[in-house]
């Protein structure tokens, strides 16, 4: 793809603030309820969610919240944490 064919996209994106773009990315990378069971243990997906959230907090001038999300992403990537079991599993239906 040539650089000139990418210009309209870049021009379209320039109408949005960095925060708006980060929020859109966070929304795009968030696991939807329909995909939760399939993706809840996918370390790259979970880390991506956390990094996008960190970017939003950083752009909102909330560095402590951003740092927490970045640390959470690192824990996913280094396999220090895993997804908790679904709270509805194991419950007996009456």
Secondary structure by P-SEA (a helix, b strand, c coil): cccccaaaaaaaaccccaaaaaaaaaaaacccccccccccccaaaaaaaaaaaaaaaaaacaaaaaaaaaaaaaaaaacccccccccccccccc
